[in-house]
Amino acid sequence: MARLAASVAAIRVAVRRTLTRVRPNGPVLVACSGGADSLALAAATVFVAPRLGLPVGLVTVDHGLQAGSAQRAAAVAKWATEVGFAPVEVAAVTVDGRSGGPEAAAREARYQALTEVARRYGATAVLLGHTRDDQAETVLLALARGAGPRGLAGMPVERELDGTLLLRPLLEVGREQTRAACAVLDLTAWEDPHNSDPAYTRARVRGDLMPVVTQVLGAGAVDNLARTARLVAEDNAALDVIAAAALDTVRTDDGLSVSGLVGLLPAIRTRVLHAWCRELGAFPAALSSRHVAALDALVTDWHGQGPVALPGGGRVARRGGELVAGARPDPTTPR
Ligand SMILES: Nc1ncnc2c1ncn2[C@@H]1O[C@H](COP(=O)(O)OP(=O)(O)OP(=O)(O)O)[C@@H](O)[C@H]1O
């Protein structure tokens, strides 16, 4: 019992720490699926936020992907209203027809819905229930994908999406603690069937890989993987600051100076290219290491190859001693 109560306290402390950092505006919104992580987060937030003078609402997204999904959303909304959340929103989304696989499509639809609701209420922030275990899984996946430092940094504690602040207060809380907290608070958590469906990569990592990792490397491996994300994120932040300054030194009237870029260390140069592409409207998460390598080759290994197409729709070409950007049709690429 003491261990269970400790889990409730630990989650409240994590939420309090997060909420004392935000600049209050409208309500804080908890994104709650009804799963143990976000249910424990919601229970802690509805306890902590009023004590800090913050209004607290809840959003649950109905992806419409499983039988009974509307009932699940309604049950979450009913509970939320009963325990004092206001506003409480059920956001129904359509996942079909989006590209990038079912997991990515559901995620994209969910974040779109969450930011739309947040904007409508002028919310201070949206709180997400990702835990230390989710972070460890993300790091392992990034490592296996060869994602580089940006991927190894895992999920940020804080980020802005379409003008909405997204916060993850539970990144240092273990999944076993959210389950224990739900048990002590007598909250029945919804078990997402996708979480154990081997068709989903994340479910296989969670169900098959992580138990082996902890069995072979010890239970501390989860914490260590999550710590890796924190450390890499700190290094990334420092390198991004250096790259932002370097970007200004290599700008020309029409684009970027190749000789300026050649003079930069590779880690800074690729970040400069990344930051510039972001300015050009390329969605940073969609800019793969393949794109960045192709852009870098325009600088360091140019044999007259044509422009590189960016995921956002623009193109980057080498023109003499410069990299220049253009929308389709291709910018000219004289040798
Ligand atoms: N249907 C949903 N409605 C609202 N928020 C959601 C929904 N699904 C996920 N989220 C938010 O995204 C977070 C991560 O969800 P994900 O499904 O990736 O992980 P999870 O560990 O299964 O989380 P949970 O136990 O809360 O379902 C959740 O904790 C929650 O904050």
The ligand as an SDF file (V2000), in Angstrom:
LIG
                    3D

 31 33  0  0  0  0  0  0  0  0999 V2000
   -7.0710    8.6670  -27.8840 N   0  0  0  0  0  0  0  0  0  0  0  0
   -6.3520    9.5730  -27.2270 C   0  0  0  0  0  0  0  0  0  0  0  0
   -6.9470   10.6830  -26.7500 N   0  0  0  0  0  0  0  0  0  0  0  0
   -6.2300   11.6310  -26.0930 C   0  0  0  0  0  0  0  0  0  0  0  0
   -4.9220   11.5320  -25.8720 N   0  0  0  0  0  0  0  0  0  0  0  0
   -4.2790   10.4460  -26.3240 C   0  0  0  0  0  0  0  0  0  0  0  0
   -4.9500    9.4140  -27.0230 C   0  0  0  0  0  0  0  0  0  0  0  0
   -4.0500    8.4640  -27.3440 N   0  0  0  0  0  0  0  0  0  0  0  0
   -2.8800    8.8880  -26.8630 C   0  0  0  0  0  0  0  0  0  0  0  0
   -2.9980   10.0780  -26.2430 N   0  0  0  0  0  0  0  0  0  0  0  0
   -1.9540   10.8600  -25.5610 C   0  0  0  0  0  0  0  0  0  0  0  0
   -0.6850   10.4580  -26.0420 O   0  0  0  0  0  0  0  0  0  0  0  0
    0.0490    9.8140  -24.9890 C   0  0  0  0  0  0  0  0  0  0  0  0
    0.8440    8.6600  -25.5540 C   0  0  0  0  0  0  0  0  0  0  0  0
   -0.0480    7.7320  -26.0840 O   0  0  0  0  0  0  0  0  0  0  0  0
    0.4310    6.3090  -26.5480 P   0  0  0  0  0  0  0  0  0  0  0  0
   -0.7730    5.5840  -27.0100 O   0  0  0  0  0  0  0  0  0  0  0  0
    1.5590    6.5060  -27.4810 O   0  0  0  0  0  0  0  0  0  0  0  0
    1.0790    5.7140  -25.2320 O   0  0  0  0  0  0  0  0  0  0  0  0
    0.4840    4.8880  -24.0060 P   0  0  0  0  0  0  0  0  0  0  0  0
    1.6770    4.6140  -23.1660 O   0  0  0  0  0  0  0  0  0  0  0  0
   -0.3200    3.7280  -24.4790 O   0  0  0  0  0  0  0  0  0  0  0  0
   -0.4300    5.9590  -23.2270 O   0  0  0  0  0  0  0  0  0  0  0  0
   -1.7800    5.7010  -22.3950 P   0  0  0  0  0  0  0  0  0  0  0  0
   -1.4680    4.6140  -21.3750 O   0  0  0  0  0  0  0  0  0  0  0  0
   -2.0880    7.0130  -21.7810 O   0  0  0  0  0  0  0  0  0  0  0  0
   -2.7950    5.2560  -23.4270 O   0  0  0  0  0  0  0  0  0  0  0  0
   -1.0100    9.3920  -23.9840 C   0  0  0  0  0  0  0  0  0  0  0  0
   -0.4730    9.2260  -22.6910 O   0  0  0  0  0  0  0  0  0  0  0  0
   -1.9780   10.5460  -24.0700 C   0  0  0  0  0  0  0  0  0  0  0  0
   -1.5120   11.6760  -23.3560 O   0  0  0  0  0  0  0  0  0  0  0  0
  1  2  1  0
  2  3  1  0
  2  7  2  0
  3  4  2  0
  4  5  1  0
  5  6  2  0
  6  7  1  0
  6 10  1  0
  7  8  1  0
  8  9  2  0
  9 10  1  0
 10 11  1  0
 11 12  1  0
 11 30  1  0
 12 13  1  0
 13 14  1  0
 13 28  1  0
 14 15  1  0
 15 16  1  0
 16 17  2  0
 16 18  1  0
 16 19  1  0
 19 20  1  0
 20 21  2  0
 20 22  1  0
 20 23  1  0
 23 24  1  0
 24 25  2  0
 24 26  1  0
 24 27  1  0
 28 29  1  0
 28 30  1  0
 30 31  1  0
M  END
$$$$
